Protein backbone atom coordinates (compact mmCIF):
# COMPACT_ATOMS: atom_id res chain seq x y z
CA UNK A 1 0.00 0.00 0.00
CA UNK A 2 2.84 2.41 0.88
CA UNK A 3 4.53 1.71 -2.45
CA UNK A 4 1.34 2.51 -4.36
CA UNK A 5 0.88 5.81 -2.50
CA UNK A 6 4.54 6.73 -3.06
CA UNK A 7 4.23 5.90 -6.77
CA UNK A 8 1.01 7.92 -7.04
CA UNK A 9 2.57 10.93 -5.27
CA UNK A 10 5.66 10.84 -7.51
CA UNK A 11 3.44 10.69 -10.61
CA UNK A 12 1.48 13.73 -9.40
CA UNK A 13 4.73 15.57 -8.72
CA UNK A 14 6.06 14.82 -12.21
CA UNK A 15 2.82 15.99 -13.84
CA UNK A 16 2.78 19.21 -11.84
CA UNK A 17 6.42 19.96 -12.72
CA UNK A 18 5.81 19.24 -16.39
CA UNK A 19 2.80 21.56 -16.46
CA UNK A 20 4.89 24.44 -15.09
CA UNK A 21 7.73 24.09 -17.60
CA UNK A 22 8.22 26.33 -20.64
CA UNK A 23 5.94 29.15 -19.54
CA UNK A 24 8.65 31.83 -19.65
CA UNK A 25 8.81 32.25 -23.41
CA UNK A 26 5.20 33.31 -23.90
CA UNK A 27 5.33 36.08 -21.31
CA UNK A 28 8.67 37.47 -22.44
CA UNK A 29 7.55 37.75 -26.07
CA UNK A 30 4.48 39.74 -25.05
CA UNK A 31 6.51 42.25 -23.00
CA UNK A 32 6.72 45.72 -24.48
CA UNK A 33 10.09 47.00 -25.69
CA UNK A 34 10.04 49.63 -22.92
CA UNK A 35 9.70 46.96 -20.21
CA UNK A 36 12.58 44.96 -21.70
CA UNK A 37 14.71 48.10 -21.95
CA UNK A 38 13.98 49.11 -18.35
CA UNK A 39 14.71 45.57 -17.15
CA UNK A 40 18.07 45.53 -18.96
CA UNK A 41 18.94 48.95 -17.55
CA UNK A 42 18.04 47.99 -13.98
CA UNK A 43 20.04 44.75 -14.29
CA UNK A 44 23.04 46.77 -15.45
CA UNK A 45 22.74 49.18 -12.51
CA UNK A 46 22.30 46.26 -10.08
CA UNK A 47 25.45 44.63 -11.41
CA UNK A 48 27.42 47.86 -11.12
CA UNK A 49 26.24 48.32 -7.52
CA UNK A 50 27.06 44.71 -6.60
CA UNK A 51 30.57 45.01 -8.01
CA UNK A 52 31.39 48.35 -6.35
CA UNK A 53 29.48 48.53 -3.04
CA UNK A 54 28.65 46.30 -0.09
CA UNK A 55 24.87 46.22 0.19
CA UNK A 56 22.11 44.21 1.82
CA UNK A 57 19.16 42.92 -0.17
CA UNK A 58 18.02 43.97 -3.60
CA UNK A 59 18.06 47.60 -4.72
CA UNK A 60 14.79 49.42 -5.38
CA UNK A 61 14.33 51.40 -8.58
CA UNK A 62 12.34 54.36 -9.81
CA UNK A 63 12.96 54.26 -13.58
CA UNK A 64 11.78 56.34 -16.52
CA UNK A 65 12.24 55.34 -20.14
CA UNK A 66 12.64 57.77 -23.05
CA UNK A 67 12.67 56.57 -26.68
CA UNK A 68 14.48 58.73 -29.23
CA UNK A 69 12.70 57.75 -32.43
CA UNK A 70 15.16 59.57 -34.71
CA UNK A 71 18.16 57.63 -33.38
CA UNK A 72 16.06 54.60 -32.39
CA UNK A 73 17.73 54.45 -28.98
CA UNK A 74 16.39 54.36 -25.44
CA UNK A 75 17.57 56.28 -22.40
CA UNK A 76 16.56 55.05 -18.96
CA UNK A 77 16.99 57.48 -16.08
CA UNK A 78 16.03 57.18 -12.48
CA UNK A 79 16.99 56.74 -8.88
CA UNK A 80 18.13 53.60 -7.11
CA UNK A 81 18.06 52.97 -3.35
CA UNK A 82 20.26 50.47 -1.55
CA UNK A 83 20.84 49.50 2.07
CA UNK A 84 24.38 49.11 3.42
CA UNK A 85 25.64 46.57 5.95
CA UNK A 86 24.65 48.90 8.83
CA UNK A 87 21.07 49.35 7.62
CA UNK A 88 21.59 52.90 6.31
CA UNK A 89 19.83 53.74 3.05
CA UNK A 90 21.75 55.30 0.18
CA UNK A 91 20.42 56.56 -3.13
CA UNK A 92 21.99 57.41 -6.47
CA UNK A 93 20.82 58.73 -9.81
CA UNK A 94 21.59 56.78 -12.95
CA UNK A 95 21.39 57.07 -16.72
CA UNK A 96 21.54 54.01 -18.92
CA UNK A 97 21.68 54.00 -22.72
CA UNK A 98 20.09 51.00 -24.39
CA UNK A 99 19.75 49.76 -27.97
CA UNK A 100 16.73 47.57 -28.69
CA UNK A 101 16.74 44.94 -31.43
CA UNK A 102 13.08 44.54 -32.39
CA UNK A 103 13.73 41.48 -34.57
CA UNK A 104 15.35 39.54 -31.73
CA UNK A 105 13.36 41.24 -28.98
CA UNK A 106 16.55 41.97 -27.03
CA UNK A 107 17.76 45.07 -25.24
CA UNK A 108 21.51 45.73 -25.16
CA UNK A 109 23.00 48.22 -22.70
CA UNK A 110 25.59 50.42 -24.40
CA UNK A 111 26.49 52.68 -21.45
CA UNK A 112 25.63 52.78 -17.74
CA UNK A 113 26.33 55.94 -15.70
CA UNK A 114 25.79 55.68 -11.95
CA UNK A 115 26.37 58.55 -9.54
CA UNK A 116 28.08 57.79 -6.23
CA UNK A 117 25.37 56.77 -3.74
CA UNK A 118 24.72 59.32 -0.98
CA UNK A 119 23.12 58.70 2.40
CA UNK A 120 19.44 59.64 2.60
C-alpha positions as CSV (number, residue, x, y, z in Angstrom):
1,X,0.0,0.0,0.0
2,X,2.8,2.4,0.9
3,X,4.5,1.7,-2.4
4,X,1.3,2.5,-4.4
5,X,0.9,5.8,-2.5
6,X,4.5,6.7,-3.1
7,X,4.2,5.9,-6.8
8,X,1.0,7.9,-7.0
9,X,2.6,10.9,-5.3
10,X,5.7,10.8,-7.5
11,X,3.4,10.7,-10.6
12,X,1.5,13.7,-9.4
13,X,4.7,15.6,-8.7
14,X,6.1,14.8,-12.2
15,X,2.8,16.0,-13.8
16,X,2.8,19.2,-11.8
17,X,6.4,20.0,-12.7
18,X,5.8,19.2,-16.4
19,X,2.8,21.6,-16.5
20,X,4.9,24.4,-15.1
21,X,7.7,24.1,-17.6
22,X,8.2,26.3,-20.6
23,X,5.9,29.2,-19.5
24,X,8.6,31.8,-19.6
25,X,8.8,32.2,-23.4
26,X,5.2,33.3,-23.9
27,X,5.3,36.1,-21.3
28,X,8.7,37.5,-22.4
29,X,7.6,37.7,-26.1
30,X,4.5,39.7,-25.0
31,X,6.5,42.3,-23.0
32,X,6.7,45.7,-24.5
33,X,10.1,47.0,-25.7
34,X,10.0,49.6,-22.9
35,X,9.7,47.0,-20.2
36,X,12.6,45.0,-21.7
37,X,14.7,48.1,-22.0
38,X,14.0,49.1,-18.3
39,X,14.7,45.6,-17.2
40,X,18.1,45.5,-19.0
41,X,18.9,49.0,-17.6
42,X,18.0,48.0,-14.0
43,X,20.0,44.8,-14.3
44,X,23.0,46.8,-15.4
45,X,22.7,49.2,-12.5
46,X,22.3,46.3,-10.1
47,X,25.5,44.6,-11.4
48,X,27.4,47.9,-11.1
49,X,26.2,48.3,-7.5
50,X,27.1,44.7,-6.6
51,X,30.6,45.0,-8.0
52,X,31.4,48.3,-6.3
53,X,29.5,48.5,-3.0
54,X,28.7,46.3,-0.1
55,X,24.9,46.2,0.2
56,X,22.1,44.2,1.8
57,X,19.2,42.9,-0.2
58,X,18.0,44.0,-3.6
59,X,18.1,47.6,-4.7
60,X,14.8,49.4,-5.4
61,X,14.3,51.4,-8.6
62,X,12.3,54.4,-9.8
63,X,13.0,54.3,-13.6
64,X,11.8,56.3,-16.5
65,X,12.2,55.3,-20.1
66,X,12.6,57.8,-23.1
67,X,12.7,56.6,-26.7
68,X,14.5,58.7,-29.2
69,X,12.7,57.7,-32.4
70,X,15.2,59.6,-34.7
71,X,18.2,57.6,-33.4
72,X,16.1,54.6,-32.4
73,X,17.7,54.5,-29.0
74,X,16.4,54.4,-25.4
75,X,17.6,56.3,-22.4
76,X,16.6,55.0,-19.0
77,X,17.0,57.5,-16.1
78,X,16.0,57.2,-12.5
79,X,17.0,56.7,-8.9
80,X,18.1,53.6,-7.1
81,X,18.1,53.0,-3.4
82,X,20.3,50.5,-1.5
83,X,20.8,49.5,2.1
84,X,24.4,49.1,3.4
85,X,25.6,46.6,6.0
86,X,24.7,48.9,8.8
87,X,21.1,49.4,7.6
88,X,21.6,52.9,6.3
89,X,19.8,53.7,3.0
90,X,21.8,55.3,0.2
91,X,20.4,56.6,-3.1
92,X,22.0,57.4,-6.5
93,X,20.8,58.7,-9.8
94,X,21.6,56.8,-13.0
95,X,21.4,57.1,-16.7
96,X,21.5,54.0,-18.9
97,X,21.7,54.0,-22.7
98,X,20.1,51.0,-24.4
99,X,19.8,49.8,-28.0
100,X,16.7,47.6,-28.7
101,X,16.7,44.9,-31.4
102,X,13.1,44.5,-32.4
103,X,13.7,41.5,-34.6
104,X,15.3,39.5,-31.7
105,X,13.4,41.2,-29.0
106,X,16.5,42.0,-27.0
107,X,17.8,45.1,-25.2
108,X,21.5,45.7,-25.2
109,X,23.0,48.2,-22.7
110,X,25.6,50.4,-24.4
111,X,26.5,52.7,-21.4
112,X,25.6,52.8,-17.7
113,X,26.3,55.9,-15.7
114,X,25.8,55.7,-11.9
115,X,26.4,58.5,-9.5
116,X,28.1,57.8,-6.2
117,X,25.4,56.8,-3.7
118,X,24.7,59.3,-1.0
119,X,23.1,58.7,2.4
120,X,19.4,59.6,2.6
